[in-house]
Structure formats: structure tokens, C-alpha cells
Amino acid sequence: MGEVDGPELAPTAFDELFRAQAGSTLLLELWSRAWGEDYPHEVEPFSPCSWSLLSSLVDALRLPPGATLVDLGCGRGGPGLWLARAMNARLVGIDWSAAAVELAEGRAPGWLPNGRYEMRTGTFTETGLPDGAADAVVSVDALALAPDPAAALAEVRRITAPGGRVAFTASEAAGGDPADRVWATLLNESGLALESAAELAGTTDALRRLYDLTGTHAAELREDLGATPTDHLLREAELVGPELESLTWIVYVARRSV
């Protein structure tokens, strides 16, 4: 996540993690407790996604009915499916985990009619989409995982139609002007004009609660998720938890002008 990453995982490891998360009522309960009333239960996100964020993304993307929304790093599909339904858009979800794509495909019919969604495997730099295919691109706490952020943004710009918007969340060092931070600079260098960079309030406190809950319920999580997924969650808490005071989560919105 952002400047402080959790342990690196290969696609196959993500497969195991996504499948374990999909069947865990305990993990869902812990995320819900961490975020409280701002947790969007219907979406079931296992990332810093809240009602506040979803609302701000609808306002930022301003999609007309029938537009194409690409969710890059879609995971199990929740945020992208919610946004596409809310804006009457067509959704293309992309993830490098085959299990995530399979799970998103399974959820999609409960959100969107046939013909209004496509889930496919791809990477941040090789989406497989044609030039200008997206009227908007969204990525909730995923784009920051790209091994080469500049190359990922170049791909995002390529698939975004002129005039289309890009919105994503990422962690950055706290303090200073959000418009002067790392991702703002990368966006401008990629040819995507930064429109706004706003702090996602409450994320740091929610993650602190989540990491505390993960440690408290580690034994139960091992029984529920299995050893490897639980070890990953505990390792993330160990790495990111001590850095939370120095981090803030930013919602970036940019536009492709030409």
C-alpha cells in the first residue's frame, strides 16, 4: 500500500488470499468493526473503501449512462460493480489474479445485467484493452501495488479516452500539499492532468483498528482462512501498522485532456 508496502505476493498467492477472503464471515466482521458505519456491507471490500469514498468517486467520475468504466486491480469486484450500477455504466474489471476474476464474475450478475460487465485477467501495464477503451478508470488501493508506477500510468492514459477521468487511492507520506506528493507528480509526468488530490479521512484510524483486531483474532483467522492468508494479514499489520502515523490516504482524480 503506497509508500509502505505489505509483503509482495505473486498472482498465485493472491489467488489463495482472494479465495480465502471470499468465504470468511469473520474477516468481513473485522473489517466492518474497523470501519464502523462507513463500511459498505453490500460491497464487502477488503481494502480501504468506504461509503465516503464511493460517494466521492461518483462525483469525481461524472459518467453518463452507458459509459465504460474500467476497474484496474478489481479484486472480487465490489467497488467497481457498485460504481457501475450507481452510474448505469458498463464495467470492465481487470486483475492479475485468476481467482479474483472468477470471483468477480460470480458476483457480477447480482449487480449488473448481462452485457454490462466483463471481467478479465491482465496487469497494470498490459490490460489487453484497445486505445481509448475507457471513459473512466478507477483503482481502489490497487494501483499503488504496480511494480512500475510510471509504466502503469502510461497504460492507464493509453486506455482512457480523451476527456476521460482517472480516480484512484494510494497512501503517501503525511503532511504537505497533496498536489505536491509522489503520485501527483507521476500523474502530471504521464500526461494525465491532476484535477484534485484529497485526503481520505478516517482511513488511518480504521486501519489501526483493523490491525489490532487481526492480531487479537489471529487464532480464529487461522482456522477460518488458513495459515498462509492469515500470515500475510499479520505480516501486513506488522509492516504497515508502525508507519500509520506517518501516512495519509489520498484520493487522486486526473483527466486525459488529449
Steps between C-alpha positions, in 0.01 A plus 500: 500500500654823383840584642487222758424174326389176654679175405524454125275227362502316169169457312463144631536624858235763431280219369518324836440823690196601294340156529554494875359851545191422292389230740584673828219648705750571780723718283195686372393563859846636592505739206148614587597562862811693393311735266176521695207678335716600202552136397298414185374153594346426162832564328699285745835669435821367652679826424465859627166558328219682678163656427679834504746387234233348275297819514803713416586275204151539352537878528850495353444270201172658381423219256200520269275192467653231280859615548778244551666485841822302541581375851875435502598253771134415549549215747164338577331785316306676776589869455492484119168318496346748743624798298386356167153432638477843661598677177325264255838428342657201329774343713829341396677353801868407468717312747815291473349237733296241312316418824402865547363514146305178554351632826414835340326321213297305753389817679430708190153362407369615836597855413483552125304346210669281240693705248588774750805337652819322401760360738842415360854423610766759432768708666552865578716538190327249270123531532429358156257785424512712184598867501233727649278210609413654838289806567638479853748289696474433873738315732430464872823441694640292212696724263754564776596131472628546144870404480558787255260786583607714203440215256165425665387861458613494138273201444216674685538805278507282187173325579322818617309691234581871455305691761465191718580500869719279718437462874699291746608480862852464635691559820757777519717663763286718725538876496548754227287583199335190347556649155878488558516133597650207311192383312402854402841543337476164326155586364615827348810335352280233340285753318202469735406842637442497875156638589492432872686325780300469821575316821276202572405582857482225758707241312799506734285449810296226331811311395641529852181341634514232232861406578421482872200278429706279267755437775234439763319246281807339340421149624141519375615637166738206456209262542278706270742608226787258527863556599641674191230769457505571873878527500476756219247709694711489815813590304324798345394617845856456625649701212242772449363541853805681644503738201135606517570825686724615214253409223187644349269358233430718198224488238655615171290613205660581166384555145637412160471822300627373161 
